[in-house]
Amino acid sequence: MTRRNFARTTALTSIGVMAAGNIFGEEAEKKSVGPVLGHIDENRIFTFVRAPREGKIELIVTAGDSQEVARLYGIAETENDLCVRFEVSGLKPDTVYIGNFLDSKGEPLFEGAVFSARTPAKTTDIERVVLGMGSCVSSDKFDRIWGQISAEKIEGFCLLGDSPYIDSNDLAKNRARRREFWSTLPSLVKLQKKIPFWGTWDDHDFGKNDSDGLMPKKRDIRKAFIEYSALASYGENDEGIYTNFRRGPVEVWLLDDRWFSQTAQSFADPSQKTCLGKKQWEWLKKSLRESDAPFKMLCGGMVWYPKGNAEKDHWETYAAEREALFRFIKQEKISGVMLVSGDIHVCRHHDYGFASLGYPLHEYVISPMHDKVIPSLDVKHPARKWSETAKNVFLKVDATKEKLVATWVDMNGLKRYTTEVEAADLS
């Protein structure tokens, strides 16, 4: 591919939002963020930066041999909180790319405004993948957990909500908290320039505890989420933030269990309120049908069993939709489905047996990455194989085409629990 042809196939996305007046203090106005890597596949790299000032931003991408392969431009404006999101396409699989961000004068945008990322090999060529997952994350403490994630050779990380804690639907506060999240902890700042980050939200980053789709100003919450992330997609038709991606033997669905919840009658039972909403439900069915990944991980904040308190944000509240999903998977003979959840500040492994899908259905609960545990939510359940009120824990998923090993690892490197499943057993 020639340089000229490459440039034609390279896209730039700049996310803009409505201005909210003079909402920035002097320090916030100068605060730079990133670069943060988002979705990366064999041909594309998504990334965003938050500039320290308004103006043109230039991204120069070079391959490992220092040959320039792309030059992209964006504009940092107060209307988008000075955030600019880039999509670099037309890349080669299994190749290291360096991204340098320059200001309008051709000088480094800010110190450290460089990423180094490797695109994955073609899906059929990936023999093994190592992903990380976690929820309930501190923005300013426990830097060591990100260092341990790096030490475990995690190739990409999924944030499953309450990441960060915001507890407000105010646009300025959402932006400020997301700036803090991506710019405070040195090990995270280093890691986000090397590996992709995907994410969804839970309640504390969707307005308040136990929040749902009736949250006022939820579009402002969504704007801030999009400004401070670099996913390949965010729901459909400006609704929700659900997305999915494939890495070798694993496909991951990051569900949105907030945006549509309680906003309409359920597609599964008109006497109940929806959780997923009709659009997300159709997307989920279609993408599950199309996937041939040996392991299919459905991820979100809410646990899939009765949570154990008076709150409604668990899948027992939406049992009709949960069971409709399980029936669909069973009827369509979709293999390899697993559940991942967070939120409850307790780590758990459930094996629900054969009844729901026709093969063992596993749920991995991973929470918290910070140090606040909730022992009262360590409830009894007949499917429970293991549970622990452990703090500062993330999930390491190590998968080949034949086997997936899930390990709960704390920030000191202690393997608190490990379980494995054969692909042949999930078919």
C-alpha positions in Angstrom: 0.0 0.0 0.0 1.4 3.4 -0.9 1.5 6.2 1.5 -1.0 8.2 -0.6 -3.5 5.3 -0.6 -3.0 4.7 3.1 -3.9 8.3 3.9 -7.1 8.0 2.0 -8.2 5.0 4.2 -7.2 6.6 7.5 -10.1 8.2 9.5 -10.2 10.7 12.3 -13.0 11.1 14.7 -13.2 14.2 16.9 -16.0 13.9 19.5 -17.7 17.3 20.3 -20.2 18.1 23.0 -22.2 21.2 24.0 -20.3 23.8 25.9 -21.3 24.1 29.6 -20.0 27.6 30.3 -16.8 28.3 32.1 -16.7 25.1 34.1 -12.9 24.7 34.3 -10.6 25.9 37.0 -7.2 27.1 36.0 -5.6 23.8 36.8 -8.3 21.8 35.0 -7.8 23.9 31.9 -4.1 23.0 31.8 -4.6 19.3 32.6 -3.3 17.1 29.9 -4.4 13.4 29.6 -3.1 10.6 27.6 -2.6 9.3 25.2 -5.0 6.6 26.2 -5.3 3.5 23.9 -8.7 2.2 23.3 -9.9 -0.5 20.9 -7.1 -2.1 18.9 -7.6 -4.8 16.3 -5.4 -6.2 13.5 -5.9 -3.2 11.3 -6.9 -0.3 13.6 -5.7 1.7 16.6 -8.1 4.0 18.5 -6.7 6.5 20.9 -7.6 9.8 22.6 -5.7 12.7 24.2 -6.8 15.7 26.2 -4.8 18.7 25.2 -3.6 21.4 27.7 -5.0 24.1 25.5 -7.1 24.7 22.4 -5.6 24.2 19.0 -4.7 21.8 16.2 -3.2 18.4 17.2 -1.2 16.3 14.8 -0.7 12.6 15.3 2.2 11.0 13.4 2.2 7.2 13.4 5.4 5.3 12.5 6.0 1.6 12.2 8.7 -0.2 14.2 11.3 0.7 11.5 10.5 4.5 12.0 8.8 4.7 8.7 5.8 7.1 8.7 2.6 5.3 7.9 0.0 8.0 8.9 -0.4 11.6 9.7 -3.7 12.7 11.2 -5.1 16.0 12.5 -7.7 17.0 15.1 -8.8 20.1 16.9 -8.9 20.5 20.7 -11.8 22.7 21.6 -13.5 23.6 24.9 -16.7 22.3 23.5 -15.2 18.8 23.7 -13.3 19.4 26.9 -10.1 19.6 24.8 -10.4 15.9 24.0 -9.7 14.5 20.6 -10.2 10.9 19.5 -8.3 9.4 16.7 -8.8 6.3 14.6 -5.8 5.0 12.7 -6.8 2.4 10.1 -5.2 0.4 7.3 -2.5 -1.0 9.7 -0.8 -4.4 9.4 -1.4 -7.2 11.9 1.2 -8.1 14.6 3.1 -4.8 14.1 4.4 -2.3 16.6 3.3 1.3 15.9 4.5 4.5 17.6 2.2 7.5 17.9 3.6 11.0 18.5 1.3 13.9 19.2 2.4 17.4 18.2 0.8 20.9 18.7 0.2 23.5 16.0 3.9 24.5 16.2 5.1 21.0 15.5 6.3 20.6 19.1 5.4 17.7 21.4 1.8 18.3 22.6 2.9 17.7 26.2 5.5 15.6 27.9 4.9 11.9 27.4 2.5 12.4 24.5 3.6 9.2 22.8 2.1 5.7 22.6 3.6 2.4 21.6 1.1 -0.3 20.6 1.2 -3.6 18.8 -1.7 -4.6 16.6 -2.7 -8.3 17.2 -2.1 -11.0 14.7 -5.0 -12.2 12.6 -7.6 -13.9 14.7 -7.0 -17.3 13.1 -3.3 -16.9 13.9 -3.6 -16.1 17.6 -2.9 -19.2 19.7 -3.2 -17.5 23.1 -4.6 -14.3 24.6 -4.2 -12.8 28.1 -6.9 -10.2 29.1 -7.5 -8.4 32.3 -10.9 -7.3 33.8 -12.0 -5.5 36.9 -14.5 -3.1 38.5 -14.7 -0.6 41.4 -11.5 1.2 40.7 -9.8 4.0 42.7 -8.7 7.0 40.7 -5.9 8.1 43.1 -4.9 5.1 45.2 -3.4 1.6 44.7 -1.0 2.4 41.9 0.5 -1.0 42.6 -2.4 -2.9 41.1 -1.7 -1.4 37.7 2.0 -2.4 38.1 0.9 -5.9 38.8 -1.5 -5.9 35.8 1.5 -5.0 33.7 3.7 -7.7 35.4 1.1 -10.3 34.5 1.6 -9.5 30.8 -2.0 -8.4 30.3 -2.6 -7.6 26.6 -5.8 -5.6 27.0 -8.0 -4.5 29.9 -11.8 -4.3 30.4 -13.2 -1.8 32.9 -16.5 -3.2 34.1 -18.0 -0.1 35.7 -17.5 2.2 38.8 -14.3 3.1 36.9 -14.1 5.7 38.1 -16.6 6.7 40.9 -18.3 9.9 39.9 -21.8 9.9 41.6 -23.0 12.9 39.7 -24.8 13.6 36.4 -23.2 17.0 36.1 -21.1 17.3 33.0 -18.3 19.2 34.6 -17.9 16.7 37.4 -18.0 13.7 35.0 -15.3 15.3 32.9 -13.2 16.2 36.0 -13.4 12.7 37.5 -12.4 11.0 34.2 -9.5 13.4 33.8 -8.3 12.4 37.2 -8.7 8.7 36.5 -6.5 8.7 33.4 -3.8 11.1 34.7 -3.1 10.4 38.4 -1.6 7.0 39.0 1.8 6.6 37.3 1.5 2.9 36.6 -1.8 3.3 34.9 -0.6 6.3 32.9 2.3 4.2 31.7 0.1 1.2 30.9 -2.6 3.1 29.0 0.1 4.0 26.4 0.9 0.4 25.7 -2.3 -1.8 25.8 -5.9 -1.2 24.8 -8.6 -0.3 27.3 -12.3 -1.1 26.8 -15.1 -0.3 29.2 -18.7 0.1 30.2 -20.3 1.8 33.1 -22.1 0.7 36.3 -24.2 2.8 38.7 -21.5 5.1 40.3 -20.3 6.2 36.9 -23.9 6.6 35.7 -25.1 9.3 38.0 -25.5 7.6 41.5 -25.9 4.4 43.4 -28.5 2.0 41.9 -29.1 4.3 39.0 -31.1 3.4 35.9 -32.1 4.8 32.5 -34.4 7.4 34.0 -31.3 9.3 35.2 -31.7 13.0 34.3 -29.0 14.4 32.0 -27.8 10.9 31.1 -26.7 12.3 27.7 -24.1 14.5 29.5 -22.8 11.4 31.3 -22.5 9.7 27.9 -20.7 12.6 26.4 -18.1 12.6 29.1 -17.7 8.8 28.7 -17.1 9.1 25.0 -14.7 12.0 25.3 -12.6 10.1 27.7 -12.5 6.7 26.0 -11.6 5.4 22.5 -13.9 2.5 21.7 -14.7 1.4 18.1 -18.4 1.9 18.8 -20.8 3.2 21.4 -24.2 1.6 21.2 -26.3 2.6 18.2 -28.0 5.8 17.1 -26.5 7.8 20.0 -28.1 5.5 22.5 -26.1 3.5 25.1 -22.4 2.5 25.0 -22.5 -1.3 24.4 -19.7 -2.7 22.3 -17.8 -6.0 21.6 -14.4 -7.1 20.4 -12.6 -10.3 19.5 -9.1 -11.4 20.5 -8.1 -14.8 19.2 -10.1 -17.5 21.0 -12.1 -14.9 23.1 -14.9 -12.5 22.2 -16.0 -10.0 24.8 -19.3 -8.2 24.9 -19.4 -5.1 27.2 -23.1 -4.8 27.9 -24.8 -1.5 28.9 -27.2 -2.4 31.8 -28.0 1.3 32.6 -29.0 3.4 29.6 -32.2 1.5 28.7 -33.1 0.1 32.1 -36.5 0.9 33.5 -37.3 3.1 30.4 -39.8 0.8 28.7 -41.7 -2.5 28.9 -39.5 -5.5 28.5 -39.3 -7.3 25.1 -39.3 -10.5 27.1 -42.3 -9.7 29.4 -44.5 -6.6 29.0 -45.4 -6.8 32.7 -41.7 -6.1 33.6 -39.4 -3.2 32.8 -36.6 -3.6 30.4 -32.9 -3.7 31.2 -31.1 -4.2 27.8 -33.7 -2.4 25.7 -34.9 -3.6 22.3 -32.0 -2.2 20.2 -29.3 -3.7 22.4 -31.2 -7.0 22.6 -31.2 -7.3 18.8 -27.5 -6.3 18.5 -26.6 -8.9 21.2 -28.5 -11.7 19.4 -27.1 -10.8 16.0 -23.5 -10.6 17.3 -23.8 -13.9 19.2 -25.1 -15.7 16.2 -22.2 -14.4 14.1 -19.4 -15.3 16.6 -17.4 -18.4 16.2 -15.1 -17.7 19.2 -14.5 -20.7 21.4 -15.1 -18.5 24.5 -17.8 -15.8 24.5 -17.7 -13.6 27.6 -20.8 -11.4 28.4 -19.5 -8.7 30.7 -21.1 -5.9 32.8 -21.4 -4.5 36.2 -24.6 -6.3 37.5 -24.4 -9.8 39.0 -26.6 -12.4 37.4 -28.1 -13.7 40.6 -30.0 -12.1 43.5 -27.6 -9.5 44.8 -28.5 -9.7 48.5 -29.7 -6.2 49.3 -32.6 -3.9 48.6 -31.2 -2.5 45.4 -32.6 -3.4 42.0 -29.4 -3.4 40.0 -28.9 -7.1 39.6 -30.3 -9.5 36.9 -32.9 -11.0 39.2 -34.8 -7.7 38.8 -34.8 -8.4 35.0 -35.3 -12.2 35.3 -37.5 -12.3 32.2 -34.7 -10.9 30.0 -32.1 -13.0 31.6 -34.0 -16.1 30.9 -34.9 -15.0 27.4 -31.2 -14.6 26.7 -30.4 -18.0 28.1 -33.2 -19.6 26.0 -31.9 -17.9 22.9 -28.4 -19.2 23.4 -29.6 -22.7 24.0 -32.0 -22.7 21.1 -29.5 -21.3 18.7 -26.9 -23.8 20.0 -24.4 -21.0 20.7 -21.4 -22.5 22.4 -18.8 -21.1 24.9 -20.9 -18.4 26.7 -19.6 -17.2 30.1 -20.7 -14.4 32.4 -18.5 -11.8 34.0 -19.8 -9.2 36.5 -18.6 -6.8 39.3 -20.1 -4.1 41.5 -20.6 -6.0 44.8 -17.1 -5.7 46.4 -16.9 -9.4 46.7 -15.1 -11.9 44.4 -17.0 -15.0 43.4 -17.2 -18.0 41.0 -20.5 -19.6 40.2 -21.2 -22.7 38.2 -24.9 -22.8 37.4 -24.8 -26.2 35.8 -26.4 -27.5 32.5 -30.0 -26.3 32.9 -29.8 -22.8 31.4 -27.6 -23.4 28.3 -27.2 -27.2 27.9 -23.6 -26.9 29.1 -22.0 -25.5 32.3 -22.7 -21.8 32.7 -20.0 -20.0 34.7 -20.1 -16.6 36.2 -16.9 -14.8 37.3 -17.5 -11.8 39.8 -14.5 -9.5 40.0 -14.8 -6.6 42.5 -13.2 -4.5 44.0 -9.9 -3.2 42.5 -9.9 -0.7 45.5 -9.9 -1.8 49.1 -13.6 -1.5 50.3 -15.3 -4.9 50.6 -18.9 -5.6 51.6 -19.1 -8.8 53.5 -22.9 -8.7 53.7 -23.1 -9.2 49.9 -21.2 -12.5 50.1 -24.6 -14.3 50.0 -25.2 -18.0 49.9 -26.1 -19.5 46.6 -26.3 -23.1 45.4 -24.1 -22.3 42.4 -21.3 -20.8 44.4 -18.0 -22.6 44.0 -15.8 -20.0 45.7 -16.1 -16.5 47.2 -13.9 -14.1 49.1 -14.2 -10.5 50.3 -10.7 -9.8 48.9 -9.6 -6.3 48.2 -7.4 -4.9 45.3 -8.2 -7.7 42.9 -8.5 -8.1 39.2 -9.3 -11.0 36.9 -6.7 -12.5 34.6 -8.1 -14.4 31.6 -5.6 -16.7 29.9 -7.1 -18.5 26.9 -6.2 -20.7 24.1 -8.6 -22.3 21.6 -8.9 -25.3 23.9 -8.9 -23.9 27.4 -9.6 -20.7 29.4 -8.0 -20.2 32.8 -9.5 -17.5 35.0 -7.4 -16.2 38.0 -8.3 -13.7 40.6 -5.0 -11.8 41.3 -4.4 -9.2 44.0 -2.1 -6.2 43.7 0.7 -8.0 45.5 0.7 -10.8 42.9 -1.1 -13.3 45.1 -3.3 -15.7 43.1 -6.3 -15.9 45.3 -8.3 -18.4 43.2 -8.0 -20.1 39.8 -10.4 -22.1 37.7 -10.3 -23.4 34.2 -12.8 -24.6 31.6 -12.3 -26.6 28.4 -13.8 -25.3 25.2 -15.2 -28.8 24.5 -17.2 -28.6 27.8 -19.0 -25.4 26.7 -20.5 -26.8 23.5 
